[in-house]
């Protein structure tokens, strides 16, 4: 079994061009003492992804069904377990590109701080490489438990050039965004993998909460690990199904970890549904999320 420091997992679904750009940015990393391997998992794409991605530059395999982003990452981790001896897994969204010092800075911090179980990056919008999407996530206080949008990050939408001297080199966090998430291998041994019933969205938040509640590891975000994310340029393309997953899955998070708050959180969302009743398409997805939660419906949204 080959020994490497890091396994990088990228899950693809109909976005091979993004994946190849992400891989190319990884290949441009400056020379370092650390070794890594890239694993690309195709989530049963319906386009020409297999033709474009099945090459010798990285490990590649296709799943027989699309069971969600969580399942894709879990498959990549299990593949890594079978083929490599490694210390860390880095989950990267396919629509990311990394600074050429990112891997070295990330692993320098990880190895120097063994108590770090999960490590996040400085996420910068790719369309404007001076605007911060997120550096870490805020504390999960009462107000955030009541609202499914709990991942309010530090320094959100600030200019990196203006805030650079004000941002700590390291932030200890209660939550991290999963677009670029380093995970210590021992975490999987202690608490398992991502919850595939979430399909996508809020799964990384559930994982952060689980790590903090069930292990002694801590969560950090490291300023000098720079990752460019195409997310901001695609907000208008998001469908209302995103809100469905965010609403339903956060209710499951509350039920699992803060059950005493569940009636209040559910009522909160019902009030929100009433407020947006004139936005018929959005309200229909929120209503469906609330109903599916009551029914115990998990996994992929179905028409």
C-alpha positions in Angstrom: 0.0 0.0 0.0 1.5 3.4 -1.0 2.2 5.8 1.8 1.2 9.5 1.2 0.6 12.4 3.5 -2.6 13.6 1.8 -5.4 12.3 -0.3 -7.4 14.9 -2.2 -11.0 13.9 -3.1 -13.0 15.7 -5.8 -16.5 14.6 -6.5 -17.7 15.3 -10.0 -21.3 15.5 -11.4 -21.5 16.9 -14.9 -18.7 19.4 -14.4 -15.5 17.9 -15.9 -14.1 21.3 -17.0 -14.2 22.5 -13.4 -12.5 19.4 -12.2 -9.7 19.6 -14.7 -9.1 23.3 -13.7 -9.0 22.2 -10.0 -6.6 19.4 -10.8 -4.4 21.7 -12.8 -4.2 24.2 -9.9 -3.1 21.4 -7.6 -0.4 20.3 -10.0 0.9 23.9 -10.0 1.6 23.6 -6.2 5.2 24.6 -5.3 7.7 21.9 -4.5 7.3 20.6 -1.0 8.2 17.8 1.3 4.6 16.3 1.4 3.2 13.7 -0.9 -0.4 13.6 -2.1 -2.7 11.7 -4.5 -5.8 13.0 -6.2 -9.0 10.9 -6.3 -11.8 12.0 -8.6 -15.2 10.3 -8.0 -17.8 10.6 -10.7 -21.3 10.7 -9.3 -22.9 8.9 -12.3 -22.7 11.9 -14.5 -24.9 12.1 -17.6 -22.5 14.0 -19.8 -19.1 13.2 -21.2 -17.4 13.4 -17.8 -16.0 9.8 -18.0 -14.5 10.4 -21.4 -12.7 13.6 -20.2 -11.7 12.5 -16.7 -10.6 8.9 -17.1 -6.9 9.5 -17.4 -3.7 8.6 -15.7 -3.1 12.0 -13.9 -5.2 10.9 -11.0 -7.2 8.0 -9.6 -10.7 8.0 -11.2 -13.8 5.9 -10.9 -17.5 6.3 -11.6 -20.3 5.3 -9.2 -23.3 3.4 -10.6 -25.8 5.8 -9.1 -25.9 9.4 -7.9 -26.7 9.1 -4.2 -25.5 12.6 -3.4 -22.4 14.6 -2.6 -22.0 12.9 0.8 -22.1 9.4 -0.7 -19.5 10.5 -3.4 -17.1 11.7 -0.8 -17.6 8.6 1.4 -16.9 6.4 -1.7 -13.7 8.4 -2.3 -12.6 8.0 1.3 -13.2 4.3 1.3 -11.3 3.9 -1.9 -8.4 5.8 -0.3 -8.6 3.4 2.7 -8.2 0.5 0.4 -5.3 1.8 -1.7 -3.2 4.3 0.4 -1.7 4.8 3.8 -2.4 8.4 4.5 -2.8 10.9 7.3 -5.3 13.4 6.0 -8.1 13.7 3.5 -8.8 17.1 1.8 -12.3 17.4 0.4 -12.4 19.9 -2.4 -15.4 21.1 -4.4 -15.0 20.6 -8.1 -15.5 24.3 -8.6 -12.4 25.3 -6.7 -8.8 26.2 -7.5 -6.0 26.4 -5.0 -3.1 28.8 -4.4 0.2 27.1 -5.1 1.2 27.3 -1.5 -2.1 26.0 -0.1 -1.2 22.3 0.4 2.1 23.1 2.1 0.6 25.7 4.4 -2.3 23.4 5.2 -0.2 20.4 6.1 2.4 22.5 7.9 -0.4 23.6 10.3 -2.0 20.1 10.5 1.2 18.3 11.5 2.2 21.0 13.9 -1.2 20.9 15.6 -2.3 17.3 16.1 -5.4 18.4 18.1 -6.8 19.8 14.8 -9.4 17.4 13.5 -10.9 19.5 10.8 -9.2 22.4 9.1 -10.8 25.0 6.8 -9.3 27.4 4.3 -9.6 31.1 3.3 -12.3 30.8 0.6 -12.0 33.6 -1.9 -14.5 34.1 -4.8 -12.9 33.0 -8.0 -14.7 35.7 -10.0 -13.2 38.4 -7.7 -10.0 37.2 -6.2 -10.0 39.9 -3.6 -13.4 39.2 -2.0 -13.7 36.7 0.8 -16.5 34.2 0.7 -15.6 32.8 4.1 -12.8 32.2 6.6 -14.1 29.7 9.1 -17.6 29.7 10.5 -19.1 31.4 13.5 -20.2 29.9 16.8 -23.5 27.9 16.7 -25.4 30.0 19.2 -29.1 30.1 19.9 -30.0 32.4 17.1 -28.2 30.2 14.6 -29.7 27.1 15.9 -33.1 28.7 15.2 -32.2 29.5 11.6 -31.0 27.0 9.0 -28.4 29.5 7.7 -26.0 28.8 10.6 -22.8 28.9 8.6 -22.3 32.6 8.9 -18.6 32.9 8.3 -16.0 35.3 9.6 -15.0 38.2 7.3 -17.8 37.4 4.9 -17.7 39.5 1.7 -14.8 41.6 3.0 -11.9 42.6 0.7 -8.9 40.3 1.5 -6.4 43.1 0.7 -8.1 45.4 3.2 -8.7 42.8 6.0 -5.5 40.8 5.6 -3.7 42.4 8.5 -6.7 42.2 10.7 -7.4 38.5 10.2 -5.7 36.1 12.6 -3.4 33.6 11.1 -5.5 30.9 12.7 -9.2 30.9 13.8 -10.7 28.3 16.1 -14.2 27.6 14.9 -17.4 25.8 15.7 -18.3 25.2 12.1 -16.5 25.1 8.7 -17.6 25.2 5.1 -17.1 22.0 3.2 -15.8 23.4 -0.1 -12.3 22.9 1.1 -12.2 20.7 4.3 -9.2 18.9 5.6 -10.0 15.8 7.8 -7.6 13.9 10.0 -7.8 10.2 9.2 -8.4 9.3 12.9 -11.7 11.1 12.7 -13.2 8.4 10.5 -12.1 5.8 13.0 -13.8 7.6 15.8 -17.1 8.9 14.3 -17.4 7.4 10.8 -18.1 9.2 7.5 -20.6 11.8 6.2 -24.3 11.2 6.7 -25.5 10.1 3.3 -29.1 10.7 4.1 -28.5 14.4 3.8 -27.7 14.0 0.1 -26.1 17.5 0.0 -26.1 20.7 2.0 -25.7 21.0 5.8 -23.8 17.7 5.8 -20.5 19.3 6.7 -22.2 21.3 9.5 -23.5 18.0 10.9 -20.0 16.6 10.7 -18.5 19.6 12.5 -21.0 19.3 15.3 -20.4 15.5 15.5 -16.6 16.0 15.7 -16.9 18.6 18.5 -19.5 16.5 20.5 -17.9 13.1 20.1 -14.2 13.7 20.0 -11.5 15.8 21.6 -10.5 17.3 18.3 -10.8 21.0 17.5 -11.8 22.9 14.3 -9.6 25.6 12.8 -9.4 27.8 9.7 -6.0 28.8 8.5 -5.6 32.2 6.7 -2.7 31.4 4.5 -4.5 28.4 2.9 -6.0 30.1 -0.1 -8.8 28.4 -2.1 -10.6 30.2 -4.9 -14.3 29.2 -5.2 -16.6 29.7 -8.2 -19.6 29.7 -5.9 -20.4 33.4 -5.9 -20.6 33.7 -9.7 -23.3 30.9 -9.8 -25.8 32.1 -7.2 -28.3 33.1 -9.9 -28.1 29.6 -11.3 -29.2 28.0 -8.0 -32.5 26.4 -8.1 -35.0 26.5 -5.2 -34.2 22.9 -4.5 -31.1 24.3 -2.6 -33.5 25.9 -0.1 -35.3 22.7 0.2 -32.2 20.8 1.3 -31.0 23.6 3.6 -34.4 23.7 5.3 -35.0 20.0 5.6 -31.5 19.1 6.6 -31.1 21.8 9.2 -34.3 20.5 10.8 -32.6 17.1 11.0 -29.5 18.7 12.6 -31.7 20.3 15.2 -33.6 17.1 15.9 -30.3 15.2 16.3 -28.3 17.6 18.4 -30.7 20.2 19.8 -34.0 18.3 20.2 -35.3 20.7 22.9 -35.3 23.5 20.3 -37.1 21.5 17.5 -40.7 22.8 18.1 -39.4 26.4 18.0 -37.3 25.9 14.9 -40.1 24.3 13.1 -42.5 27.1 14.0 -39.9 29.6 13.0 -39.8 28.1 9.5 -43.6 28.0 9.3 -43.6 31.7 10.0 -41.0 32.2 7.4 -43.2 30.2 4.9 -46.1 32.5 5.7 -44.0 35.6 5.1 -42.9 34.4 1.6 -46.3 33.0 0.5 -46.4 35.4 -2.4 -43.1 33.9 -3.7 -44.9 30.9 -4.9 -42.0 28.8 -6.3 -39.8 29.3 -3.3 -42.6 28.8 -0.8 -43.6 25.5 -2.5 -40.0 24.1 -1.9 -40.0 25.3 1.7 -43.4 23.8 2.3 -42.2 20.5 0.8 -39.1 20.5 3.0 -41.3 21.0 6.1 -43.6 18.2 5.1 -40.8 15.8 4.1 -39.2 16.4 7.5 -42.4 15.4 9.3 -42.6 12.3 7.1 -38.9 11.4 7.8 -38.1 11.8 4.1 -34.3 11.9 3.5 -32.0 11.5 0.5 -32.5 13.1 -2.9 -35.4 15.5 -3.5 -38.0 13.9 -5.8 -40.6 15.7 -7.8 
